[in-house]
Amino acid sequence: MNFSGYDPDHFYDELIDTQGKPREGASLLIDRISGLPNGDLRRRQEAAELVLLNMGITFNVYGDDAGAEKIMPFDIIPRVVEAADWTQIESGLKQRIQALNLFIDDIYHDQRIVKEGIVPAFVVESASGYRKECAGLQPPSGIWCHITGTDLVRDESGQFHVLEDNLRCPSGVSYMLENRQVMKRTFPQVFGASHVRAIDDYPDRLLQSLRYLAPEHIPSPTVVVLTPGIYNSAYFEHAFLAQQMGVELVEGRDLVVVDNLVMMRTTQGLQRVDVVYRRIDDDFLDPGVFREDSALGVPGLMNAYRAGNVALANAPGTGVADDKVVYAYVPKMIEFYLQEEMILPNVQTYLCWNDDERSYVLEHLDELVVKAANESGGYGMMIGPHASAEERADFAERIKADPRNYIAQPTLALSRSPVIVDDHFEGRHVDLRPFILNGEEIYVVPGGLTRVAMCKGSLVVNSSQGGGSKDTWVMASTAQEGDHA
């Protein structure tokens, strides 16, 4: 199996250029794959899938009658990111996280950005992730967003764009880590010779970032991962990260608040908890503050947090920045808070609450991607060029009924990467979710989860919609930076 008949078409391809030659950094990989005996690559693909199956790397799909637990499809041909491209991504994401953190802190305090007319008040207050209960909160070190997964896409010119921000409970990092382990087994020689940046220290860096949040007088803070339980779609990841960090995985019923201190029930009695890495949405975090009917959270948790006796990551209220309408204002946030120009651009976005922009959207539904402001996982979305007349008419009515809740964007020619299809390679559209840790410093993991739209022609990469994943090889600028494990 080789790339002689592979056609990048008119899309930017992550491995092969328009002349059919390997891109810089991918030459060794392409040569190695092309030199494999007949059938060998397919056997390696099957072996990789078996490893993932035996590892139990799964996700749950809500409402799937065929069975809740699924294995995410995986393709062993990695995506390669050049060192120069990564430099721009890294600096752009650090800039973005800094601005978003300042924005979240501002809207829960002085609201300068609202008072100066940069972001309309109703946009903030109508965001489903905005929590008026968080007004005046003082998170440790002023950090609201500790763990972020930012979705990037590359257009036909090769330019990266930010597609959306995920600051509440971003998922996918466990697949990134396990994909890397599988690839080291699948292509050990080519991996070792390609000077790929290491990502294996993510659990250690995550734990370090979480411990940084603990009250200053605690010399050896106790960290826990708070999960909704085994039926959550990302439960595997919750358990995986707790195990990798060497901390307890707990549910709400395992914790109790006593005298504004969060305590964990153990066989030896109650033990104080100093940092909670929560994988539960705000609504369910504390029934005394948010949803009264929540059986997943911890009564009194927010009082302990306000008293400074426990740290929560991410801080409650960060979901306001996940809103896709708020997303459109990030370039202005960067200019307002940092007095800088945006390094990684947004995708052009039309706000349907604006009369003129809504009129344009309704007249061009066949050309645009329409998204609900607070949906995720590929839900609440319409891709105009691929939609039927009935679907476009349905979304037109939705927009008219609730214009604040919808945005529209041009249908981008997303970059593609080769995947194995039977006995040959075909291009499939991809995005990239790098993960960013914000603690003593902002750290961007040199890699990320490359998600793949496994169906031919599809632009939807979400696992809940049949998407798969690849390992992401960020090339080191020097041999010393490579992953030598």
DODO-291033 format. One record per residue (C-alpha): residue in one letter; x, y, z. Coordinates in nm, 3 decimals. Example, Ala and Ser with C-alpha at 12.3 -4.5 7.8 and 13.67 -1.06 7.14 Angstrom:
// residues 2
resn:a&u:1.230&v:-0.450&w:0.780 $
resn:s&u:1.367&v:-0.106&w:0.714 $
//
This chain:
// residues 485
resn:m&u:0.000&v:0.000&w:0.000 $
resn:n&u:0.152&v:0.332&w:-0.106 $
resn:f&u:0.053&v:0.691&w:-0.183 $
resn:s&u:0.108&v:0.682&w:-0.560 $
resn:g&u:-0.265&v:0.703&w:-0.634 $
resn:y&u:-0.357&v:0.928&w:-0.343 $
resn:d&u:-0.544&v:1.243&w:-0.447 $
resn:p&u:-0.546&v:1.543&w:-0.208 $
resn:d&u:-0.804&v:1.702&w:-0.439 $
resn:h&u:-0.837&v:2.080&w:-0.382 $
resn:f&u:-0.809&v:2.053&w:-0.004 $
resn:y&u:-0.504&v:2.124&w:0.208 $
resn:d&u:-0.366&v:1.782&w:0.297 $
resn:e&u:-0.177&v:1.737&w:0.624 $
resn:l&u:0.074&v:1.486&w:0.481 $
resn:i&u:0.088&v:1.526&w:0.102 $
resn:d&u:0.138&v:1.851&w:-0.090 $
resn:t&u:-0.030&v:1.954&w:-0.414 $
resn:q&u:0.253&v:1.795&w:-0.614 $
resn:g&u:0.189&v:1.458&w:-0.451 $
resn:k&u:0.507&v:1.477&w:-0.243 $
resn:p&u:0.534&v:1.432&w:0.136 $
resn:r&u:0.527&v:1.752&w:0.336 $
resn:e&u:0.834&v:1.844&w:0.537 $
resn:g&u:0.842&v:1.628&w:0.847 $
resn:a&u:0.632&v:1.351&w:0.689 $
resn:s&u:0.893&v:1.216&w:0.445 $
resn:l&u:1.032&v:0.947&w:0.675 $
resn:l&u:0.682&v:0.832&w:0.769 $
resn:i&u:0.564&v:0.816&w:0.407 $
resn:d&u:0.879&v:0.632&w:0.296 $
resn:r&u:0.841&v:0.379&w:0.577 $
resn:i&u:0.473&v:0.314&w:0.500 $
resn:s&u:0.537&v:0.285&w:0.126 $
resn:g&u:0.813&v:0.031&w:0.190 $
resn:l&u:0.603&v:-0.206&w:0.399 $
resn:p&u:0.524&v:-0.551&w:0.254 $
resn:n&u:0.179&v:-0.610&w:0.107 $
resn:g&u:-0.084&v:-0.639&w:0.378 $
resn:d&u:0.151&v:-0.533&w:0.657 $
resn:l&u:-0.007&v:-0.191&w:0.715 $
resn:r&u:-0.353&v:-0.345&w:0.737 $
resn:r&u:-0.224&v:-0.593&w:0.995 $
resn:r&u:-0.076&v:-0.308&w:1.198 $
resn:q&u:-0.408&v:-0.123&w:1.183 $
resn:e&u:-0.594&v:-0.430&w:1.309 $
resn:a&u:-0.336&v:-0.482&w:1.584 $
resn:a&u:-0.374&v:-0.119&w:1.695 $
resn:e&u:-0.753&v:-0.154&w:1.709 $
resn:l&u:-0.717&v:-0.470&w:1.918 $
resn:v&u:-0.485&v:-0.291&w:2.161 $
resn:l&u:-0.737&v:-0.008&w:2.204 $
resn:l&u:-1.017&v:-0.259&w:2.255 $
resn:n&u:-0.819&v:-0.446&w:2.520 $
resn:m&u:-0.736&v:-0.117&w:2.692 $
resn:g&u:-1.109&v:-0.054&w:2.725 $
resn:i&u:-1.085&v:0.289&w:2.564 $
resn:t&u:-1.451&v:0.367&w:2.519 $
resn:f&u:-1.710&v:0.642&w:2.523 $
resn:n&u:-2.084&v:0.636&w:2.583 $
resn:v&u:-2.346&v:0.766&w:2.342 $
resn:y&u:-2.661&v:0.890&w:2.513 $
resn:g&u:-2.982&v:0.758&w:2.362 $
resn:d&u:-2.809&v:0.482&w:2.165 $
resn:d&u:-3.039&v:0.182&w:2.191 $
resn:a&u:-2.781&v:-0.051&w:2.040 $
resn:g&u:-2.559&v:-0.023&w:2.345 $
resn:a&u:-2.407&v:0.260&w:2.542 $
resn:e&u:-2.036&v:0.180&w:2.523 $
resn:k&u:-1.837&v:0.222&w:2.201 $
resn:i&u:-1.476&v:0.213&w:2.086 $
resn:m&u:-1.368&v:0.531&w:1.910 $
resn:p&u:-1.253&v:0.453&w:1.553 $
resn:f&u:-0.877&v:0.497&w:1.518 $
resn:d&u:-0.656&v:0.537&w:1.210 $
resn:i&u:-0.286&v:0.461&w:1.246 $
resn:i&u:-0.164&v:0.713&w:0.986 $
resn:p&u:-0.066&v:1.005&w:1.214 $
resn:r&u:-0.123&v:1.371&w:1.147 $
resn:v&u:0.202&v:1.569&w:1.130 $
resn:v&u:0.231&v:1.932&w:1.248 $
resn:e&u:0.547&v:2.119&w:1.156 $
resn:a&u:0.746&v:2.299&w:1.427 $
resn:a&u:0.681&v:2.641&w:1.270 $
resn:d&u:0.305&v:2.579&w:1.258 $
resn:w&u:0.310&v:2.469&w:1.620 $
resn:t&u:0.492&v:2.785&w:1.727 $
resn:q&u:0.201&v:2.991&w:1.595 $
resn:i&u:-0.058&v:2.758&w:1.750 $
resn:e&u:0.113&v:2.764&w:2.089 $
resn:s&u:0.152&v:3.141&w:2.107 $
resn:g&u:-0.202&v:3.194&w:1.975 $
resn:l&u:-0.358&v:2.962&w:2.231 $
resn:k&u:-0.165&v:3.118&w:2.520 $
resn:q&u:-0.289&v:3.459&w:2.410 $
resn:r&u:-0.646&v:3.334&w:2.379 $
resn:i&u:-0.656&v:3.164&w:2.720 $
resn:q&u:-0.512&v:3.473&w:2.885 $
resn:a&u:-0.782&v:3.693&w:2.729 $
resn:l&u:-1.066&v:3.450&w:2.807 $
resn:n&u:-0.956&v:3.423&w:3.169 $
resn:l&u:-0.957&v:3.803&w:3.199 $
resn:f&u:-1.299&v:3.817&w:3.034 $
resn:i&u:-1.452&v:3.564&w:3.273 $
resn:d&u:-1.304&v:3.743&w:3.574 $
resn:d&u:-1.432&v:4.075&w:3.442 $
resn:i&u:-1.792&v:3.969&w:3.382 $
resn:y&u:-1.822&v:3.828&w:3.733 $
resn:h&u:-1.680&v:4.149&w:3.882 $
resn:d&u:-1.667&v:4.499&w:3.728 $
resn:q&u:-1.794&v:4.410&w:3.377 $
resn:r&u:-1.570&v:4.672&w:3.218 $
resn:i&u:-1.601&v:4.510&w:2.877 $
resn:v&u:-1.980&v:4.545&w:2.899 $
resn:k&u:-1.977&v:4.900&w:3.034 $
resn:e&u:-1.748&v:5.013&w:2.753 $
resn:g&u:-1.980&v:4.867&w:2.490 $
resn:i&u:-1.745&v:4.597&w:2.362 $
resn:v&u:-1.971&v:4.302&w:2.447 $
resn:p&u:-2.348&v:4.364&w:2.485 $
resn:a&u:-2.484&v:4.291&w:2.831 $
resn:f&u:-2.766&v:4.074&w:2.697 $
resn:v&u:-2.515&v:3.849&w:2.518 $
resn:v&u:-2.347&v:3.771&w:2.850 $
resn:e&u:-2.660&v:3.747&w:3.062 $
resn:s&u:-2.847&v:3.525&w:2.814 $
resn:a&u:-2.560&v:3.278&w:2.775 $
resn:s&u:-2.664&v:2.943&w:2.920 $
resn:g&u:-2.321&v:2.910&w:3.085 $
resn:y&u:-2.345&v:3.244&w:3.265 $
resn:r&u:-2.396&v:3.192&w:3.637 $
resn:k&u:-2.511&v:3.496&w:3.833 $
resn:e&u:-2.434&v:3.291&w:4.146 $
resn:c&u:-2.064&v:3.325&w:4.059 $
resn:a&u:-2.060&v:3.705&w:4.083 $
resn:g&u:-1.780&v:3.814&w:4.312 $
resn:l&u:-1.605&v:3.477&w:4.323 $
resn:q&u:-1.230&v:3.492&w:4.379 $
resn:p&u:-1.076&v:3.172&w:4.239 $
resn:p&u:-0.723&v:3.087&w:4.355 $
resn:s&u:-0.459&v:3.299&w:4.179 $
resn:g&u:-0.736&v:3.459&w:3.975 $
resn:i&u:-0.748&v:3.158&w:3.742 $
resn:w&u:-1.091&v:3.052&w:3.615 $
resn:c&u:-1.005&v:2.825&w:3.322 $
resn:h&u:-0.744&v:2.571&w:3.431 $
resn:i&u:-0.795&v:2.303&w:3.164 $
resn:t&u:-0.908&v:2.399&w:2.814 $
resn:g&u:-0.956&v:2.211&w:2.489 $
resn:t&u:-0.964&v:2.448&w:2.192 $
resn:d&u:-1.083&v:2.319&w:1.856 $
resn:l&u:-0.876&v:2.427&w:1.556 $
resn:v&u:-0.933&v:2.378&w:1.184 $
resn:r&u:-0.710&v:2.447&w:0.887 $
resn:d&u:-0.850&v:2.595&w:0.566 $
resn:e&u:-0.750&v:2.535&w:0.204 $
resn:s&u:-0.470&v:2.793&w:0.227 $
resn:g&u:-0.311&v:2.615&w:0.524 $
resn:q&u:-0.417&v:2.881&w:0.778 $
resn:f&u:-0.529&v:2.756&w:1.120 $
resn:h&u:-0.848&v:2.902&w:1.271 $
resn:v&u:-1.008&v:2.860&w:1.612 $
resn:l&u:-1.344&v:2.691&w:1.562 $
resn:e&u:-1.464&v:2.688&w:1.923 $
resn:d&u:-1.355&v:2.704&w:2.286 $
resn:n&u:-1.423&v:2.433&w:2.545 $
resn:l&u:-1.371&v:2.559&w:2.899 $
resn:r&u:-1.632&v:2.380&w:3.109 $
resn:c&u:-1.526&v:2.015&w:3.112 $
resn:p&u:-1.321&v:1.956&w:2.796 $
resn:s&u:-1.275&v:1.589&w:2.712 $
resn:g&u:-1.058&v:1.383&w:2.480 $
resn:v&u:-0.715&v:1.406&w:2.641 $
resn:s&u:-0.719&v:1.037&w:2.739 $
resn:y&u:-0.761&v:0.939&w:2.374 $
resn:m&u:-0.469&v:1.166&w:2.285 $
resn:l&u:-0.247&v:0.988&w:2.538 $
resn:e&u:-0.356&v:0.635&w:2.449 $
resn:n&u:-0.327&v:0.703&w:2.075 $
resn:r&u:0.036&v:0.794&w:2.134 $
resn:q&u:0.108&v:0.472&w:2.321 $
resn:v&u:-0.046&v:0.269&w:2.040 $
resn:m&u:0.157&v:0.454&w:1.777 $
resn:k&u:0.483&v:0.393&w:1.962 $
resn:r&u:0.409&v:0.022&w:1.937 $
resn:t&u:0.292&v:0.039&w:1.575 $
resn:f&u:0.580&v:0.241&w:1.424 $
resn:p&u:0.856&v:0.231&w:1.688 $
resn:q&u:1.150&v:0.292&w:1.453 $
resn:v&u:0.998&v:0.572&w:1.247 $
resn:f&u:0.855&v:0.733&w:1.560 $
resn:g&u:1.193&v:0.736&w:1.729 $
resn:a&u:1.365&v:0.883&w:1.424 $
resn:s&u:1.106&v:1.153&w:1.351 $
resn:h&u:1.177&v:1.379&w:1.651 $
resn:v&u:0.815&v:1.394&w:1.766 $
resn:r&u:0.743&v:1.615&w:2.069 $
resn:a&u:0.655&v:1.424&w:2.387 $
resn:i&u:0.308&v:1.440&w:2.546 $
resn:d&u:0.335&v:1.159&w:2.801 $
resn:d&u:0.399&v:1.396&w:3.090 $
resn:y&u:0.048&v:1.544&w:3.065 $
resn:p&u:-0.088&v:1.367&w:3.379 $
resn:d&u:0.209&v:1.494&w:3.583 $
resn:r&u:0.165&v:1.846&w:3.450 $
resn:l&u:-0.209&v:1.831&w:3.516 $
resn:l&u:-0.150&v:1.723&w:3.875 $
resn:q&u:0.109&v:1.997&w:3.920 $
resn:s&u:-0.139&v:2.257&w:3.789 $
resn:l&u:-0.412&v:2.131&w:4.021 $
resn:r&u:-0.187&v:2.130&w:4.328 $
resn:y&u:-0.089&v:2.488&w:4.247 $
resn:l&u:-0.450&v:2.589&w:4.319 $
resn:a&u:-0.457&v:2.450&w:4.673 $
resn:p&u:-0.473&v:2.685&w:4.974 $
resn:e&u:-0.121&v:2.813&w:5.042 $
resn:h&u:-0.093&v:2.667&w:5.390 $
resn:i&u:-0.148&v:2.309&w:5.267 $
resn:p&u:0.198&v:2.152&w:5.212 $
resn:s&u:0.073&v:1.830&w:5.049 $
resn:p&u:-0.273&v:1.894&w:4.903 $
resn:t&u:-0.524&v:1.617&w:4.842 $
resn:v&u:-0.662&v:1.620&w:4.487 $
resn:v&u:-0.964&v:1.425&w:4.364 $
resn:v&u:-1.141&v:1.382&w:4.030 $
resn:l&u:-1.517&v:1.431&w:4.068 $
resn:t&u:-1.719&v:1.227&w:3.816 $
resn:p&u:-2.095&v:1.200&w:3.757 $
resn:g&u:-2.048&v:0.822&w:3.746 $
resn:i&u:-2.018&v:0.528&w:3.512 $
resn:y&u:-2.298&v:0.637&w:3.278 $
resn:n&u:-2.129&v:0.962&w:3.179 $
resn:s&u:-2.003&v:0.966&w:2.820 $
resn:a&u:-1.645&v:1.042&w:2.931 $
resn:y&u:-1.630&v:0.815&w:3.236 $
resn:f&u:-1.336&v:0.621&w:3.092 $
resn:e&u:-1.139&v:0.944&w:3.079 $
resn:h&u:-1.227&v:1.038&w:3.437 $
resn:a&u:-1.104&v:0.702&w:3.564 $
resn:f&u:-0.797&v:0.710&w:3.339 $
resn:l&u:-0.682&v:1.054&w:3.453 $
resn:a&u:-0.738&v:0.975&w:3.821 $
resn:q&u:-0.533&v:0.657&w:3.783 $
resn:q&u:-0.256&v:0.833&w:3.589 $
resn:m&u:-0.231&v:1.113&w:3.847 $
resn:g&u:-0.250&v:0.871&w:4.139 $
resn:v&u:-0.551&v:1.043&w:4.297 $
resn:e&u:-0.896&v:0.928&w:4.404 $
resn:l&u:-1.188&v:0.913&w:4.162 $
resn:v&u:-1.498&v:1.017&w:4.355 $
resn:e&u:-1.868&v:1.074&w:4.302 $
resn:g&u:-2.071&v:1.338&w:4.483 $
resn:r&u:-2.189&v:1.086&w:4.742 $
resn:d&u:-1.824&v:1.024&w:4.841 $
resn:l&u:-1.782&v:1.385&w:4.956 $
resn:v&u:-1.938&v:1.580&w:5.241 $
resn:v&u:-1.891&v:1.938&w:5.358 $
resn:v&u:-1.825&v:1.985&w:5.730 $
resn:d&u:-1.768&v:2.336&w:5.870 $
resn:n&u:-1.698&v:2.466&w:5.517 $
resn:l&u:-1.434&v:2.198&w:5.461 $
resn:v&u:-1.474&v:1.937&w:5.187 $
resn:m&u:-1.420&v:1.589&w:5.328 $
resn:m&u:-1.388&v:1.254&w:5.151 $
resn:r&u:-1.538&v:0.942&w:5.301 $
resn:t&u:-1.273&v:0.670&w:5.338 $
resn:t&u:-1.250&v:0.339&w:5.522 $
resn:q&u:-1.042&v:0.522&w:5.784 $
resn:g&u:-1.286&v:0.807&w:5.832 $
resn:l&u:-1.316&v:1.152&w:5.678 $
resn:q&u:-1.017&v:1.298&w:5.491 $
resn:r&u:-0.993&v:1.661&w:5.384 $
resn:v&u:-0.995&v:1.741&w:5.011 $
resn:d&u:-0.811&v:2.052&w:4.891 $
resn:v&u:-0.858&v:2.047&w:4.513 $
resn:v&u:-1.148&v:1.906&w:4.311 $
resn:y&u:-1.094&v:1.845&w:3.939 $
resn:r&u:-1.462&v:1.840&w:3.859 $
resn:r&u:-1.599&v:1.670&w:3.549 $
resn:i&u:-1.956&v:1.773&w:3.638 $
resn:d&u:-2.138&v:2.066&w:3.480 $
resn:d&u:-2.218&v:2.368&w:3.697 $
resn:d&u:-2.589&v:2.279&w:3.711 $
resn:f&u:-2.520&v:1.963&w:3.910 $
resn:l&u:-2.227&v:2.080&w:4.123 $
resn:d&u:-2.408&v:2.193&w:4.440 $
resn:p&u:-2.785&v:2.146&w:4.486 $
resn:g&u:-2.787&v:2.426&w:4.741 $
resn:v&u:-2.676&v:2.680&w:4.480 $
resn:f&u:-2.760&v:2.547&w:4.135 $
resn:r&u:-3.012&v:2.272&w:4.050 $
resn:e&u:-3.195&v:2.164&w:4.363 $
resn:d&u:-3.270&v:1.820&w:4.220 $
resn:s&u:-2.907&v:1.730&w:4.153 $
resn:a&u:-2.802&v:1.400&w:4.306 $
resn:l&u:-2.455&v:1.420&w:4.150 $
resn:g&u:-2.309&v:1.716&w:4.336 $
resn:v&u:-2.204&v:1.802&w:4.689 $
resn:p&u:-2.427&v:2.017&w:4.913 $
resn:g&u:-2.224&v:2.303&w:5.059 $
resn:l&u:-1.942&v:2.276&w:4.804 $
resn:m&u:-1.983&v:2.635&w:4.684 $
resn:n&u:-1.972&v:2.770&w:5.040 $
resn:a&u:-1.643&v:2.588&w:5.096 $
resn:y&u:-1.517&v:2.728&w:4.766 $
resn:r&u:-1.618&v:3.085&w:4.852 $
resn:a&u:-1.444&v:3.047&w:5.189 $
resn:g&u:-1.120&v:2.956&w:5.013 $
resn:n&u:-1.104&v:2.610&w:5.169 $
resn:v&u:-1.115&v:2.415&w:4.844 $
resn:a&u:-1.022&v:2.483&w:4.481 $
resn:l&u:-1.238&v:2.380&w:4.186 $
resn:a&u:-1.104&v:2.323&w:3.838 $
resn:n&u:-1.242&v:2.452&w:3.619 $
resn:a&u:-1.399&v:2.727&w:3.825 $
resn:p&u:-1.781&v:2.745&w:3.819 $
resn:g&u:-1.909&v:2.994&w:3.563 $
resn:t&u:-1.641&v:2.937&w:3.299 $
resn:g&u:-1.903&v:2.792&w:3.064 $
resn:v&u:-2.006&v:3.144&w:2.963 $
resn:a&u:-1.702&v:3.146&w:2.733 $
resn:d&u:-1.817&v:2.824&w:2.562 $
resn:d&u:-2.114&v:3.009&w:2.417 $
resn:k&u:-2.070&v:3.034&w:2.040 $
resn:v&u:-2.204&v:3.390&w:2.037 $
resn:v&u:-1.951&v:3.494&w:2.302 $
resn:y&u:-1.686&v:3.321&w:2.085 $
resn:a&u:-1.741&v:3.583&w:1.815 $
resn:y&u:-1.619&v:3.855&w:2.054 $
resn:v&u:-1.283&v:3.692&w:2.142 $
resn:p&u:-1.088&v:3.908&w:1.891 $
resn:k&u:-1.227&v:4.217&w:2.066 $
resn:m&u:-1.143&v:4.066&w:2.407 $
resn:i&u:-0.781&v:4.021&w:2.304 $
resn:e&u:-0.764&v:4.380&w:2.185 $
resn:f&u:-0.945&v:4.512&w:2.495 $
resn:y&u:-0.761&v:4.321&w:2.768 $
resn:l&u:-0.419&v:4.263&w:2.610 $
resn:q&u:-0.392&v:4.547&w:2.357 $
resn:e&u:-0.276&v:4.288&w:2.103 $
resn:e&u:-0.387&v:4.162&w:1.766 $
resn:m&u:-0.520&v:3.809&w:1.751 $
resn:i&u:-0.257&v:3.550&w:1.656 $
resn:l&u:-0.495&v:3.262&w:1.574 $
resn:p&u:-0.799&v:3.400&w:1.392 $
resn:n&u:-1.160&v:3.302&w:1.451 $
resn:v&u:-1.373&v:3.164&w:1.172 $
resn:q&u:-1.588&v:3.444&w:1.026 $
resn:t&u:-1.910&v:3.439&w:1.229 $
resn:y&u:-2.255&v:3.586&w:1.166 $
resn:l&u:-2.461&v:3.666&w:1.477 $
resn:c&u:-2.827&v:3.595&w:1.415 $
resn:w&u:-2.941&v:3.835&w:1.691 $
resn:n&u:-2.819&v:4.116&w:1.464 $
resn:d&u:-3.095&v:4.204&w:1.215 $
resn:d&u:-2.866&v:4.261&w:0.916 $
resn:e&u:-2.656&v:3.952&w:0.980 $
resn:r&u:-2.967&v:3.739&w:1.037 $
resn:s&u:-3.111&v:3.853&w:0.704 $
resn:y&u:-2.788&v:3.753&w:0.531 $
resn:v&u:-2.789&v:3.413&w:0.701 $
resn:l&u:-3.150&v:3.339&w:0.606 $
resn:e&u:-3.077&v:3.430&w:0.245 $
resn:h&u:-2.765&v:3.210&w:0.229 $
resn:l&u:-2.858&v:2.903&w:0.431 $
resn:d&u:-2.750&v:2.679&w:0.145 $
resn:e&u:-2.392&v:2.811&w:0.178 $
resn:l&u:-2.346&v:2.836&w:0.555 $
resn:v&u:-2.297&v:2.619&w:0.862 $
resn:v&u:-2.556&v:2.710&w:1.126 $
resn:k&u:-2.492&v:2.623&w:1.491 $
resn:a&u:-2.691&v:2.652&w:1.811 $
resn:a&u:-2.496&v:2.865&w:2.058 $
resn:n&u:-2.477&v:2.609&w:2.337 $
resn:e&u:-2.492&v:2.268&w:2.172 $
resn:s&u:-2.192&v:2.038&w:2.137 $
resn:g&u:-2.101&v:1.697&w:2.000 $
resn:g&u:-2.217&v:1.786&w:1.650 $
resn:y&u:-2.577&v:1.838&w:1.765 $
resn:g&u:-2.789&v:2.146&w:1.690 $
resn:m&u:-2.596&v:2.207&w:1.369 $
resn:m&u:-2.684&v:2.229&w:1.001 $
resn:i&u:-2.431&v:2.220&w:0.717 $
resn:g&u:-2.613&v:2.412&w:0.447 $
resn:p&u:-2.454&v:2.263&w:0.132 $
resn:h&u:-2.526&v:1.911&w:0.263 $
resn:a&u:-2.874&v:1.982&w:0.402 $
resn:s&u:-3.209&v:1.916&w:0.238 $
resn:a&u:-3.457&v:2.193&w:0.162 $
resn:e&u:-3.668&v:2.070&w:0.453 $
resn:e&u:-3.374&v:2.089&w:0.694 $
resn:r&u:-3.287&v:2.440&w:0.581 $
resn:a&u:-3.650&v:2.548&w:0.624 $
resn:d&u:-3.654&v:2.397&w:0.973 $
resn:f&u:-3.341&v:2.587&w:1.076 $
resn:a&u:-3.478&v:2.909&w:0.927 $
resn:e&u:-3.775&v:2.880&w:1.162 $
resn:r&u:-3.549&v:2.802&w:1.457 $
resn:i&u:-3.340&v:3.111&w:1.386 $
resn:k&u:-3.646&v:3.335&w:1.357 $
resn:a&u:-3.790&v:3.197&w:1.681 $
resn:d&u:-3.470&v:3.236&w:1.884 $
resn:p&u:-3.212&v:3.446&w:1.696 $
resn:r&u:-2.987&v:3.494&w:2.002 $
resn:n&u:-2.928&v:3.120&w:2.012 $
resn:y&u:-2.781&v:3.082&w:1.661 $
resn:i&u:-2.468&v:3.173&w:1.471 $
resn:a&u:-2.362&v:3.095&w:1.116 $
resn:q&u:-2.022&v:3.051&w:0.955 $
resn:p&u:-1.894&v:2.989&w:0.603 $
resn:t&u:-1.860&v:2.624&w:0.508 $
resn:l&u:-1.484&v:2.584&w:0.526 $
resn:a&u:-1.286&v:2.349&w:0.306 $
resn:l&u:-1.137&v:2.173&w:0.609 $
resn:s&u:-0.796&v:2.018&w:0.566 $
resn:r&u:-0.775&v:1.645&w:0.513 $
resn:s&u:-0.543&v:1.366&w:0.613 $
resn:p&u:-0.502&v:1.017&w:0.465 $
resn:v&u:-0.686&v:0.725&w:0.626 $
resn:i&u:-0.680&v:0.355&w:0.541 $
resn:v&u:-0.985&v:0.246&w:0.342 $
resn:d&u:-0.971&v:-0.123&w:0.249 $
resn:d&u:-0.650&v:-0.158&w:0.044 $
resn:h&u:-0.577&v:0.210&w:-0.028 $
resn:f&u:-0.566&v:0.561&w:0.121 $
resn:e&u:-0.838&v:0.823&w:0.102 $
resn:g&u:-0.850&v:1.177&w:0.239 $
resn:r&u:-1.079&v:1.255&w:0.531 $
resn:h&u:-1.148&v:1.592&w:0.694 $
resn:v&u:-0.984&v:1.657&w:1.031 $
resn:d&u:-0.972&v:1.909&w:1.312 $
resn:l&u:-0.733&v:1.942&w:1.606 $
resn:r&u:-0.807&v:1.982&w:1.976 $
resn:p&u:-0.493&v:2.090&w:2.166 $
resn:f&u:-0.514&v:2.094&w:2.546 $
resn:i&u:-0.400&v:2.390&w:2.755 $
resn:l&u:-0.317&v:2.390&w:3.127 $
resn:n&u:-0.329&v:2.716&w:3.320 $
resn:g&u:-0.155&v:2.712&w:3.656 $
resn:e&u:0.173&v:2.870&w:3.758 $
resn:e&u:0.215&v:2.923&w:3.383 $
resn:i&u:0.012&v:2.855&w:3.069 $
resn:y&u:0.125&v:2.531&w:2.908 $
resn:v&u:0.008&v:2.402&w:2.569 $
resn:v&u:0.052&v:2.027&w:2.529 $
resn:p&u:0.262&v:1.977&w:2.210 $
resn:g&u:0.008&v:1.761&w:2.032 $
resn:g&u:-0.362&v:1.718&w:2.078 $
resn:l&u:-0.651&v:1.504&w:1.966 $
resn:t&u:-0.685&v:1.496&w:1.589 $
resn:r&u:-1.047&v:1.408&w:1.520 $
resn:v&u:-1.141&v:1.257&w:1.186 $
resn:a&u:-1.469&v:1.260&w:0.993 $
resn:m&u:-1.450&v:0.893&w:0.898 $
resn:c&u:-1.736&v:0.909&w:0.645 $
resn:k&u:-1.632&v:1.021&w:0.298 $
resn:g&u:-1.720&v:1.387&w:0.237 $
resn:s&u:-1.841&v:1.444&w:0.594 $
resn:l&u:-1.731&v:1.752&w:0.787 $
resn:v&u:-1.852&v:1.622&w:1.127 $
resn:v&u:-1.563&v:1.489&w:1.335 $
resn:n&u:-1.742&v:1.435&w:1.668 $
resn:s&u:-1.719&v:1.086&w:1.814 $
resn:s&u:-2.091&v:1.092&w:1.893 $
resn:q&u:-2.153&v:1.134&w:1.519 $
resn:g&u:-1.924&v:0.853&w:1.404 $
resn:g&u:-1.595&v:1.044&w:1.402 $
resn:g&u:-1.262&v:0.883&w:1.482 $
resn:s&u:-0.915&v:0.996&w:1.582 $
resn:k&u:-0.546&v:0.995&w:1.494 $
resn:d&u:-0.223&v:1.051&w:1.681 $
resn:t&u:-0.084&v:1.403&w:1.633 $
resn:w&u:0.290&v:1.430&w:1.572 $
resn:v&u:0.425&v:1.777&w:1.646 $
resn:m&u:0.774&v:1.795&w:1.504 $
resn:a&u:1.051&v:1.911&w:1.737 $
resn:s&u:1.256&v:2.209&w:1.625 $
resn:t&u:1.566&v:2.026&w:1.752 $
resn:a&u:1.640&v:1.657&w:1.804 $
resn:q&u:1.675&v:1.718&w:2.179 $
resn:e&u:1.304&v:1.811&w:2.205 $
resn:g&u:1.186&v:1.480&w:2.058 $
resn:d&u:1.008&v:1.199&w:2.243 $
resn:h&u:1.280&v:0.943&w:2.314 $
resn:a&u:1.069&v:0.715&w:2.532 $
//
